[in-house]
C-alpha cells in the first residue's frame, strides 16, 4: 500500500492503530519511507522468512568481503546521489 506524506500525517493514528501491513510513504510519487506496524504478531512463517533473508544477506556480505557498516555506508551514499 502506498500513501502520500500528507495523508499519512493526517491519518497517523489510524495507521498506527489499525494498519496490519507495511505502508510505503510517498512524496511527489517517490517513496521516502516505510511504516512497518509493530503491533501485528508475526506468524512462524513470517519469522522464518525473515531469518532466511537475514542469512542470505549475511552470505552475500561475507562472499563480497563487505562489513555491515560498509554496506550501510554504501547504501547511504547511493541514496544521497539518488536525491540529487
C-alpha positions in Angstrom: 0.0 0.0 0.0 1.3 3.5 -0.9 0.1 6.8 0.7 1.2 10.4 0.3 3.1 12.0 3.1 0.2 14.4 4.0 -2.4 11.6 4.1 -0.1 9.6 6.3 0.4 12.5 8.6 -3.3 13.4 8.7 -4.3 9.8 9.4 -1.3 8.8 11.6 -3.4 7.5 14.5 -5.4 5.3 12.1 -2.2 3.8 10.5 -0.6 3.3 14.0 -3.6 1.6 15.5 -5.2 -0.2 12.6 -2.6 -1.0 9.9 -1.6 -4.6 9.6 0.7 -4.4 6.6 3.6 -2.2 5.7 2.9 1.2 4.1 5.1 3.0 1.6 5.1 6.7 2.2 5.5 8.8 -0.9 6.2 12.5 -1.7 5.5 13.6 -5.2 5.3 10.0 -6.3 8.7 9.0 -4.8 8.9 6.6 -1.9 10.5 8.4 1.0 9.9 5.9 3.8 8.1 2.9 5.1 5.8 2.4 8.1 6.0 -1.2 9.4 3.4 -1.9 12.0 4.9 -3.4 15.2 1.6 -4.5 16.7 0.9 -7.3 14.4 2.0 -10.6 15.7 4.3 -12.3 13.2 3.5 -15.8 12.1 6.1 -18.6 12.3 6.2 -18.5 8.5 7.0 -14.7 8.5 9.6 -15.2 11.2 11.3 -18.0 9.2 11.2 -15.9 6.0 12.9 -13.0 7.9 15.6 -15.4 9.3 16.2 -16.8 5.8 16.5 -13.3 4.3 18.9 -12.3 7.0 21.0 -15.4 6.4 21.1 -14.9 2.7 22.1 -11.2 3.1 24.9 -12.2 5.5 26.2 -14.8 3.0 26.3 -12.1 0.3 28.2 -9.7 2.5 30.6 -12.5 3.5 31.2 -13.6 -0.1 32.0 -10.0 -1.1 34.1 -9.3 2.0 31.9 -6.4 3.0 31.1 -5.5 6.6 27.6 -4.4 7.7 28.9 -0.9 8.3 30.4 -0.7 4.8 27.0 -1.9 3.3 25.2 0.8 5.3 27.7 3.5 4.2 27.4 2.4 0.6 23.6 2.5 0.7 23.6 5.9 2.3 26.0 7.2 -0.5 23.7 5.7 -3.1 20.6 7.2 -1.6 22.2 10.7 -1.3 23.1 10.5 -5.0 19.5 9.5 -5.9 18.1 12.6 -4.1 20.1 14.9 -6.3 
